[in-house]
Amino acid sequence: HEIKVPGWPDMASKVPLSTGIISGSTIFASGMAGYDMKTMKLVPGGIQNETKQALSLIKQIVEAGGSDMAHVSDCHVYLKDIRDFAAMNEVYGDFFPKPRPTRVAFEVPSLAGPAAVEIQCFASLPAVTRAEVVVPGWPDMTAKYPFSTAITAGHAIFVSGFPGVDMHAGKLVEGGVAAETKQSLANIREVLLAAGSDESHIVNCAVYLKDIADFAAVNGAYRAFFGKPFPARVAMQVGALAGGASVEIQCSAVLPEAGPPKQIVVPGWPDMSGKLPFSSGIAANGFLFASGLAGFDMQTMKLVPGGVQNQTRKTLESLREVVRAGGASMDDVVACAVYLQDMKDFAAMNEVYKTFFTKPAPARVATQVAGLIAGASVEIQCTVAIEFSPPMDGRQVVIV
């Protein structure tokens, strides 16, 4: 159900999103920037004041949902300028008791409005058991950075974004983007093994590239790491990554007790895994994780003509097919991330986006990125609440 914060204006009257959504024992908060919710103006004072305000707003959402900041599991930090990374961190850590949530942080070319930072977080209700994952032999990163390597919340595992850093040497590996991808995924494997799981239980990944021209090289290393069916995935070029990395990968997974993740296959769609190493959707632990989709005709695999509105429409039509194949409807979508090639398309995208969702709309974050695959204007990734009883004899299911 929708989370409404007492005293806040109805944001849904201006933008098609809910401040927060509760599904089961999970709270999905929309991306928050440093705005005063009474005046709807950006707080003065720069990046640190904006970070404080954004996290204060998330705190209010989480508390209105019946939880607290000690139960936040994962956050995404979108910075207008990666040079603000250290200043943001100085404020960020004060909002979370240890063990802090997992995190990914990177630069984007633009945010909605003049904000310098936007933050989106997910939390669990207090009844859910939450624990930090510590990898034997790894240095304590929490002494230097305000996030945990991984957090378990119930049967879910949230893993922080990893560049291709050798965690024992503390240095970025040599050999270029393919070597960095291999190391990043090896780090994620170590984390999951420490949590009591493995890569076959990964449900969803996000691949952040410094240069979209590296997409094919990353895919080669990425494909070699995973067996089929691949996790759901989104991939994009960002403005900059921390530490000069060429790629950073963040994944979420489930513990074996949740059962094996199940691939969602859309009837009539080509097998995209033959060309690209991801599944259209993965169902696990009460959620369907849909891969990031752009405005491609799924039969011809060509972008639809007509600009951002036609691409948004086609993207959401494709998403609806994935959702229906998973036995759900668009009313069950709980959270979405919208990535735009140009923030000037924000209003035009919203005009189409709002027609696909009844109120309460999903929680959402929307940012401009530095590049999308094949020149797309928009890509959208969503999470869906499902009732799912998987068969016991394999990981793939087709629901017609």
Secondary structure as GFF3:
##gff-version 3
##sequence-region A 1 400
A	DSSP	beta_strand	2	3	.	.	.	ID=ss1
A	DSSP	three_ten_helix	11	13	.	.	.	ID=ss2
A	DSSP	beta_strand	20	23	.	.	.	ID=ss3
A	DSSP	beta_strand	26	29	.	.	.	ID=ss4
A	DSSP	beta_strand	32	33	.	.	.	ID=ss5
A	DSSP	beta_strand	35	36	.	.	.	ID=ss6
A	DSSP	beta_strand	41	42	.	.	.	ID=ss7
A	DSSP	alpha_helix	47	64	.	.	.	ID=ss8
A	DSSP	three_ten_helix	69	71	.	.	.	ID=ss9
A	DSSP	beta_strand	72	79	.	.	.	ID=ss10
A	DSSP	three_ten_helix	82	84	.	.	.	ID=ss11
A	DSSP	alpha_helix	85	92	.	.	.	ID=ss12
A	DSSP	three_ten_helix	93	95	.	.	.	ID=ss13
A	DSSP	beta_strand	102	107	.	.	.	ID=ss14
A	DSSP	beta_strand	110	111	.	.	.	ID=ss15
A	DSSP	beta_strand	117	124	.	.	.	ID=ss16
A	DSSP	beta_strand	130	133	.	.	.	ID=ss17
A	DSSP	three_ten_helix	141	143	.	.	.	ID=ss18
A	DSSP	beta_strand	150	153	.	.	.	ID=ss19
A	DSSP	beta_strand	156	159	.	.	.	ID=ss20
A	DSSP	beta_strand	162	163	.	.	.	ID=ss21
A	DSSP	beta_strand	165	166	.	.	.	ID=ss22
A	DSSP	beta_strand	171	172	.	.	.	ID=ss23
A	DSSP	alpha_helix	177	195	.	.	.	ID=ss24
A	DSSP	three_ten_helix	199	201	.	.	.	ID=ss25
A	DSSP	beta_strand	202	209	.	.	.	ID=ss26
A	DSSP	three_ten_helix	212	214	.	.	.	ID=ss27
A	DSSP	alpha_helix	215	225	.	.	.	ID=ss28
A	DSSP	beta_strand	232	237	.	.	.	ID=ss29
A	DSSP	beta_strand	240	241	.	.	.	ID=ss30
A	DSSP	three_ten_helix	242	244	.	.	.	ID=ss31
A	DSSP	beta_strand	247	254	.	.	.	ID=ss32
A	DSSP	three_ten_helix	256	258	.	.	.	ID=ss33
A	DSSP	beta_strand	262	264	.	.	.	ID=ss34
A	DSSP	three_ten_helix	272	274	.	.	.	ID=ss35
A	DSSP	beta_strand	281	284	.	.	.	ID=ss36
A	DSSP	beta_strand	287	290	.	.	.	ID=ss37
A	DSSP	beta_strand	293	294	.	.	.	ID=ss38
A	DSSP	alpha_helix	308	325	.	.	.	ID=ss39
A	DSSP	three_ten_helix	330	332	.	.	.	ID=ss40
A	DSSP	beta_strand	333	340	.	.	.	ID=ss41
A	DSSP	three_ten_helix	343	345	.	.	.	ID=ss42
A	DSSP	alpha_helix	346	353	.	.	.	ID=ss43
A	DSSP	three_ten_helix	354	356	.	.	.	ID=ss44
A	DSSP	beta_strand	363	368	.	.	.	ID=ss45
A	DSSP	three_ten_helix	373	375	.	.	.	ID=ss46
A	DSSP	beta_strand	378	385	.	.	.	ID=ss47
A	DSSP	beta_strand	396	397	.	.	.	ID=ss48
###
